[in-house]
Amino acid sequence: MGPIRKPTGRAGEVNMNEMVVLRGVDPREILRTAVDKKVPAIMSYLSKGKWHVAKVLLTELGADRFSIESTHVEKRPHPINIQMNQPVGISFKYEYGKFVFDTTVADLEPSSDSASGGTIVLAVPDRVEVVQRRSYFRVNVPESLRVNVVLWHRSQKDLSILRSSATAKDEPERQTSEMTSQTHNYYQGILVDISAGGAQVIVDAGQAPVSSAQVPDFKKGQFIGLRLTPLPYEMPLMFNAQIRNILPTADNKSVYLGLQIVGLESSREGRQVLSRIVGVVERYYRMNQPGRLMIAN
């Protein structure tokens, strides 16, 4: 089978402001390419109220199901705690973009190799969407903007609020009120840069959180929630992220949090948020011209 053809717009150009729904393309064709080319993928899922991400490989494709296995390289198998019928998100990079879709667990099969952790069987999705590779390059927030960010340590109730009401037009203010009332600590930060895959936020190192007298207690690997309004008069954006690195500023008065956005590919509502982030990246890029894109991690 040949390579997946790049979708085009009316005039032969891809609209960079939105994710592209691969209409008219059999999702099995895309999955077959991933299996044949051994394209590494990421599976995101919720377990016990927390987001998890696992590196996986698509190993087999059937009529309406496909199989994946963990590619964890440590000697001990990396547990993937999921259940039958559980929704998961799958993403992988190939050629011109990153393919994303949600599906459900159809079966769990033991493996003859005890180190592999078993095989997970997933339903073939109805559709697959693709985010153009350009959207995964970081862009600085334009100098003319100051984008404030609210950060908080997530709770299990936060997740249910986000998943149940992510698409309602009048929800952002109520969501934030409910979530911050359910958490112990939340902080103020400033957005430095953003891409479809992550962001960087600066936080005052001596800042006491709004709801307690403690100093920021962020840790590498921790999952947090964020809320920000990328442009004046826009609807706020809310999403979850994992802290990948924490670096002090030169004066040690603030810290930079390097964040990886997680979980958006695992639901249609989440991909709507991802589509909005893609649009923000494009608008910031245009506002920064003739500046350069920053390479994403």
N, C-alpha and C positions, 0 to 999 in steps of 0.2 A: 504494500500500500504506500502511496506517495505521502509527502508531508501535508499537514493540515493547512488548508488555504487560509490566508489572512482575509477576514471579512472586510468589505469595503462599503463606503457610504454612497450617496447618490452620484457624486462626482468622482468616485474612485478614491476618496479620502476617508480615513477613519475618524469619527468624531471623538476627540480625545477627552471630552468633558464627561463622558459616561462610559459605564461598562457596556460591552457589546454582547448582546444575547445572540448566541450562534443559532439563529433560526434556519430551519431547512437542513441542518447538519445533524446526522444521527449521532447522539452522544456515544454510542458504541464505537463509532469511528475514532473519536477522540480517545476513549479508553483503550481501544486496541493499539493505538499509537503509543500510549503510555506504557502498556504491557510489553510491546515488542521492543521499544527503545530503552526499557528499564529506567524510566524517568522517576527519580525520587520524588516523593510527595509528602505532604504534611496533613495529618488528621487532627482536627480540634474537636474537643468534646467536653461535656460537663460530667464530673464525677464527685459525688458528695458535696455539691454546692460550689465546686472549684473548677476553673478552666484548666484543661490539660492539653498539651500538644505532643504529638508523637511522630517521629519520622517513620514512614512506611514505604513499601514498594508494592505496586500493583502486579500481581503474579499470574492471574488467570481471569479470563472473560468468558461468560456464558451468555445465554439468550437474554436473561433479565437480571443476572447477578454477576458480580465480579469479586475477586478475592484480593486481600491485602495481607501483608505480613510486616511485622516490626523489623526495622533495620538497625536497631540499637547495637552498638559495637562492643559493649562491655561484656565480660564473661558471664555475669549473671543476667538472666532475661529481664527486660524492663517491663513491669506489669502494666497492662492497659485495662483498666477497670471499667468496662462497659457492659451493657445489658442488651438482651434481645429487644428489637424494635426501638432502640435508642437513636435519636437523631445525631448525626455527626456531620462535620464539614470536611471537605477534601480540597486541597489546592496543590498545584504543581506548576512549575515554570517550564515552558517549552517554546522555543523559537521566539515569536514576536510578543509574547505576553505571559500572564499568569492565569491559568484556568481555575475556576472556582465553582463549586456546587455543593448542595447539601443532599444527604441521602439518609437511609436508616439501616440499622444492623439487621440482616436477615438470618444470620446463623453464626455460630461460634464453633470452630472445629479444632480439635487437638492436632498437634503436629508430631510427626515421627522424630523430629529434631527437638529435643528438650530445651535447647538454648534459644529457639526461635520464638517461644511464647505463644505458639498456635496461630491459626489462620482466622481472620475475620471476613465473613461474607457480607457484602453490602448490595443493596438494590441498585440497579442501573438507574441513574437520574433521568427525569423527563427532559431536562435541559441543562446546558453548561454555559456559563458566562466567562468572559475573558476580560482581564484588566490589562491595558497596554503597558508594555515594559517601561515606557517613559514615566508612568505614574509612580514607579517605585524608586525614582531618584528623589532625594530630599531637596526641598526648596525652602529657602529662608522666608520667614514672615517679612513682608515688605516693611521698610523703615517707617512708612507713614502709618502703620498700624501697631496697636498694642493689644494683643489678644490674651486676655486673662483666662486662666484655667483653674477649675476647682478639681482637686484630687482627693480621693478617699480610699480607705481600705474597704474592700467589698465585703458584703455579707451575703448569705444565701438568699435573703429576701430581695436584695438588690437585683439579683439575676431574674427573679420571677417578675419584678416590676418592668425591667427592660424587655423581657421576652414577650410579655402580655400586652404591652402598649407602645411598642416602638414606632408604629406608623400613624398614630392619631395626631392630628394637627395641633390640638390644644394640650398635648401631653407633656412637653419638655419641662415646663415650670413645675407641674405637679410631680413628675417623676423625680426631679432633683430634690424637691421638698421632702418627699417620702424617703428617698434614699439617704439623704444627709441626716434625717431624723432617726434612721435605723443604724447609723454607724457611730463609732466612738470618736474617730478623728478624721477631720478633713482639712485641707490646706489650700492656700492660694499660690498659684504659680503663674509664669508667663511663658507662652509658647515661643520657642526659638525657631524650629523648623518642623516640617511635616512631609510625609509621603503616604502612599496607599498602604505601606507596610509598617510604618512607625512614626515616631515623633521625638522631639527633644524639648524638655521643659526645664526652666530654671526656677528653683525654689529657694527662698531665704533660709539659710541653714539655722538661723536663730529664731525662726518663726514658731510661735506657739500655735498649735491647731486651734481652729475656731471653737471646738467643743471640749478642750481640756487644756491643762497647763504644761503639757509635755512638749519636747522638741520633736522635729520630724523623725520618725523611726522607720524610714523606708529602707528596704534591703534588696540586694540583688536577687533576682528570681521571683520576687513577690508580684502578685497580681493586684492591680488597682483599678479603680474606675476614674474616668475623666469626663468633664463637661466643659465645653468651650463654644464661643460664638465666633466663627472664623472671620466674618465680615459684619459690619454694623447693620442692624435691622434684619439679619438672617435668623432663621430658627437655630437654636443651640444644637450642637452635636454631642452625643454621649456614646462612649464605647469603653471596652475593657482593654487593658494592656498589661504586659509583663515587663518589669524593670530588668533591662539587660546590663546596664552599667550605671554607676554613680561616680561622678567626677567633681571635685571641688573647683571653684573658681580661683583665680590667682590670688585674690584677697582673702580666701577662705570664709567669706561671709555668705556665700550661696553655694548650691550644688546643682549640677546638671544631671537630670535624669534621662537616660537613653531608654526609650520605650519601644516595645514591639507590640503592635495592635493584634489582638487575638479574638477569635470567635465569630467574626463577622460573616465568614463564608458558610457558617453552619445553619443559617436560616435565611428566608427570603427578606425578612425585615432587616437582618444584619447586612445583607448585600445592598439594600437600599441606603444604609448608612455608609457603606463602603463606596457606593456610587457618588454620594455627596462629597466624601473625602477626596475622591479622584477629581471632582470638579473644583474643589478648593485648591488642590495642587496645581491644576492648570491655570486658575485665575492668579494665584500667587506668582507663578512662573511668568505670566504675561506682565504683571505689575512690576516685576523685578528686571525686565528687559532694559538694557542689554546685559544683565548679569548672567551668571552661570548657574547650572544645576549642581547641587552637591551630591556626590555619589553616596547611595544608600549603603548601609552595612549589610 
